[in-house]
Amino acid sequence: MKTALVTGGSRGIGRAIALDLSKSFNIIVGYSSSKDSGEEVASEIVKSGGKATALEIDVTNAESIENAFTTIEKEYGGVDVLVNNAGITKDNILPRLKEDDWTDVIDTNLSGSFRTSQRAIKHMMKSKWGRIVYISSIVGMMGNQGQANYAASKAGLIGLSKSIAKEMGSRNITSNVIAPGYIDTDMTAFLTDEQKENIIEQLSIKRIGKPEDIANIVSFLCSDESEYITGQVISVDGGITS
């Protein structure tokens, strides 16, 4: 069985992706800190009959990434599927946005995905098969007030993915982007009921999205059925960008 690494896999969208992919792949649940451990998700997968390991991975640190991939390669042979889901927000309007908050968000969301992709592709090229999926955001396509850093990082993922698609297609490695809209996760938990109602008014499908709505598309893009799809951006947003 092939192996999938999901960064930021301990909660929210990442958790849903890890659980859904576990039906078809061995799962590495990447998580960023001990207080946000992926052990619970890995345990849930194992109890359901799958194979999973939780690994702490700091995507801003090349040594942490190298150590994680070395561990994965010893136990599983390598990463066949990479889902770049790890991300952070540090919001503020541009005049008040601190340079450190700009740098931290870009380094985690965009540069972190570059680092993991570059490392994962080594095994994919050898095996002549691979799937890379980037979890971007509609904010990366539309922009959003108070999120210049986040929007730039998520827009950057689109350019990164499309370039990898062109470079690696001949090796049977696909690279695609999913751009979620408003999904019911910790990142949107701060929204008031009134704000949620205003968002729903803008949607064709009159509900906030669920993490499983994203996981379903990820699983398809990681399957053999999607082998002729690469370099694409799929918005999963209830119609807000339609």
C-alpha positions as CSV (number, residue, x, y, z in Angstrom):
1,M,0.0,0.0,0.0
2,K,1.2,3.5,-0.9
3,T,1.9,6.1,1.8
4,A,0.4,9.6,2.2
5,L,1.7,12.4,4.4
6,V,-0.7,15.1,5.5
7,T,0.9,18.1,7.0
8,G,-1.3,19.9,9.6
9,G,-3.1,16.6,9.9
10,S,-4.1,16.7,13.5
11,R,-7.3,18.8,13.3
12,G,-9.8,20.5,11.0
13,I,-9.4,20.0,7.3
14,G,-6.2,18.0,7.7
15,R,-7.8,15.6,10.1
16,A,-10.7,14.9,7.7
17,I,-8.2,14.4,4.9
18,A,-6.1,12.0,6.9
19,L,-9.1,9.9,7.9
20,D,-10.5,9.8,4.3
21,L,-7.2,8.9,2.7
22,S,-6.6,6.1,5.3
23,K,-9.2,4.0,3.3
24,S,-6.6,3.7,0.5
25,F,-3.2,4.7,1.9
26,N,-0.9,4.3,4.9
27,I,-1.1,7.7,6.7
28,I,1.5,9.9,8.2
29,V,-0.2,12.5,10.3
30,G,2.1,15.5,10.4
31,Y,1.6,17.9,13.3
32,S,3.5,21.0,14.5
33,S,3.7,20.8,18.3
34,S,3.1,18.5,21.2
35,K,0.0,20.5,22.3
36,D,-1.5,19.9,18.9
37,S,-0.5,16.2,18.6
38,G,-1.6,14.0,15.7
39,E,-1.6,10.8,17.9
40,E,-5.3,10.9,18.4
41,V,-5.9,10.9,14.6
42,A,-3.4,8.2,14.0
43,S,-5.0,6.1,16.8
44,E,-8.4,6.5,15.2
45,I,-7.1,5.3,11.9
46,V,-5.5,2.3,13.5
47,K,-8.7,1.4,15.4
48,S,-10.5,1.5,12.0
49,G,-8.1,-1.1,10.6
50,G,-5.7,1.3,8.8
51,K,-2.0,2.0,9.3
52,A,-0.9,5.4,10.6
53,T,1.9,7.1,12.3
54,A,1.9,10.6,13.9
55,L,5.1,12.6,13.3
56,E,6.0,16.1,14.5
57,I,7.1,18.2,11.5
58,D,8.1,21.8,11.6
59,V,7.6,22.8,8.0
60,T,9.7,26.0,8.6
61,N,12.7,23.9,9.6
62,A,14.6,22.0,6.9
63,E,16.3,19.7,9.5
64,S,12.9,18.7,11.0
65,I,11.6,17.9,7.5
66,E,14.6,15.8,6.7
67,N,14.4,13.9,10.0
68,A,10.7,13.2,9.4
69,F,11.2,12.0,5.8
70,T,14.1,9.7,6.9
71,T,11.8,8.2,9.5
72,I,9.0,7.7,7.0
73,E,11.4,6.1,4.4
74,K,12.7,3.6,7.0
75,E,9.3,2.4,8.0
76,Y,7.2,2.9,4.8
77,G,9.7,3.3,1.9
78,G,8.8,6.9,1.1
79,V,6.0,9.4,0.6
80,D,3.9,8.7,-2.5
81,V,1.2,11.2,-1.7
82,L,1.8,14.6,-0.2
83,V,-1.0,16.9,1.0
84,N,0.4,20.3,2.0
85,N,-2.2,21.5,4.5
86,A,-0.2,23.1,7.3
87,G,-0.9,26.7,7.6
88,I,-1.2,29.7,9.9
89,T,-2.9,33.1,9.9
90,K,-1.6,36.4,11.5
91,D,-4.2,38.9,10.3
92,N,-4.0,42.7,10.2
93,I,-4.6,45.5,7.7
94,L,-1.5,46.4,5.7
95,P,-0.6,49.6,7.6
96,R,-0.5,47.7,10.8
97,L,0.9,44.4,9.5
98,K,4.3,43.6,11.2
99,E,7.0,42.3,9.0
100,D,7.5,39.3,11.3
101,D,3.8,38.4,10.8
102,W,4.3,38.7,7.0
103,T,7.4,36.5,7.1
104,D,6.0,33.9,9.5
105,V,2.9,33.3,7.3
106,I,4.8,33.2,4.1
107,D,7.5,30.9,5.6
108,T,4.9,28.4,7.0
109,N,2.2,28.4,4.3
110,L,4.3,28.8,1.1
111,S,8.0,28.1,1.8
112,G,7.0,25.2,4.1
113,S,5.1,23.6,1.2
114,F,8.1,24.2,-1.1
115,R,10.4,22.4,1.4
116,T,8.1,19.3,1.8
117,S,7.4,19.1,-1.9
118,Q,11.1,19.2,-2.8
119,R,11.9,16.5,-0.4
120,A,8.9,14.2,-1.3
121,I,9.6,14.4,-5.0
122,K,12.9,12.5,-4.7
123,H,11.0,9.3,-3.9
124,M,8.2,10.1,-6.4
125,M,10.7,10.5,-9.2
126,K,12.3,7.2,-8.4
127,S,9.0,5.3,-8.3
128,K,7.6,7.3,-11.3
129,W,4.3,7.9,-9.4
130,G,3.2,10.6,-7.1
131,R,0.4,12.9,-6.0
132,I,0.8,16.4,-4.5
133,V,-2.1,18.4,-3.4
134,Y,-1.9,21.9,-2.0
135,I,-4.6,23.3,0.3
136,S,-4.9,26.9,-0.8
137,S,-7.9,29.2,-0.2
138,I,-10.3,31.3,-2.2
139,V,-8.6,34.2,-0.4
140,G,-5.5,33.4,-2.6
141,M,-7.7,34.0,-5.6
142,M,-9.8,36.9,-4.4
143,G,-7.8,38.6,-1.7
144,N,-9.3,39.6,1.6
145,Q,-9.0,42.7,3.8
146,G,-6.7,42.1,6.7
147,Q,-5.1,39.1,5.2
148,A,-2.5,40.3,2.7
149,N,0.1,37.9,4.1
150,Y,-2.3,34.9,4.1
151,A,-3.6,35.7,0.6
152,A,-0.1,36.1,-0.8
153,S,1.0,32.8,0.7
154,K,-2.1,31.0,-0.7
155,A,-1.8,32.6,-4.1
156,G,1.9,31.5,-4.2
157,L,0.8,27.9,-3.8
158,I,-1.0,28.1,-7.1
159,G,2.1,29.2,-8.9
160,L,4.2,26.5,-7.1
161,S,1.8,23.8,-8.0
162,K,1.4,24.7,-11.6
163,S,5.1,24.8,-12.1
164,I,5.6,21.4,-10.5
165,A,2.8,20.0,-12.7
166,K,4.8,21.1,-15.8
167,E,8.1,19.8,-14.5
168,M,6.8,16.4,-13.2
169,G,4.0,15.4,-15.5
170,S,6.2,13.2,-17.6
171,R,7.1,11.2,-14.5
172,N,3.5,10.4,-13.7
173,I,3.5,12.9,-10.8
174,T,0.5,15.2,-10.6
175,S,0.2,18.5,-8.7
176,N,-3.1,20.2,-8.0
177,V,-4.6,22.9,-5.7
178,I,-7.8,22.9,-3.7
179,A,-9.1,26.3,-2.8
180,P,-11.6,26.0,0.1
181,G,-14.1,28.6,0.8
182,Y,-15.6,29.1,4.3
183,I,-15.2,25.8,6.1
184,D,-16.3,25.0,9.7
185,T,-12.8,24.7,11.4
186,D,-10.9,26.4,14.2
187,M,-9.8,29.1,11.7
188,T,-13.4,30.2,11.2
189,A,-14.6,29.6,14.8
190,F,-14.2,33.3,15.6
191,L,-17.0,34.3,13.2
192,T,-20.2,35.5,14.9
193,D,-23.6,34.0,14.0
194,E,-24.4,37.2,12.1
195,Q,-21.2,37.0,10.1
196,K,-21.9,33.3,9.3
197,E,-25.4,34.3,8.1
198,N,-23.9,37.0,5.9
199,I,-21.5,34.5,4.4
200,I,-24.3,32.0,3.7
201,E,-26.3,34.7,1.9
202,Q,-23.4,34.9,-0.6
203,L,-23.3,31.1,-1.2
204,S,-25.2,29.2,-3.9
205,I,-25.3,26.2,-1.5
206,K,-26.7,27.6,1.6
207,R,-24.4,26.3,4.3
208,I,-20.9,26.7,5.6
209,G,-18.6,23.9,4.3
210,K,-17.5,20.9,6.2
211,P,-13.9,19.5,6.3
212,E,-15.2,16.4,4.7
213,D,-16.2,18.5,1.6
214,I,-12.5,19.1,1.1
215,A,-11.3,15.6,2.0
216,N,-13.5,14.0,-0.6
217,I,-11.8,16.0,-3.4
218,V,-8.4,15.4,-2.0
219,S,-9.0,11.6,-2.1
220,F,-10.1,11.8,-5.7
221,L,-7.0,13.8,-6.7
222,C,-4.8,11.2,-5.0
223,S,-6.4,8.3,-6.8
224,D,-5.6,6.6,-10.1
225,E,-8.9,7.9,-11.4
226,S,-7.5,11.5,-11.5
227,E,-4.2,10.6,-13.3
228,Y,-5.0,13.0,-16.2
229,I,-5.7,16.0,-14.0
230,T,-2.7,18.2,-13.1
231,G,-1.9,21.8,-12.7
232,Q,-5.5,22.6,-11.7
233,V,-7.1,24.8,-9.1
234,I,-10.4,23.4,-7.8
235,S,-12.6,25.8,-5.7
236,V,-14.6,24.0,-3.1
237,D,-16.6,27.0,-1.8
238,G,-20.3,26.5,-2.1
239,G,-20.4,28.7,-5.2
240,I,-19.1,31.9,-3.6
241,T,-16.6,32.5,-6.5
242,S,-19.0,31.4,-9.2
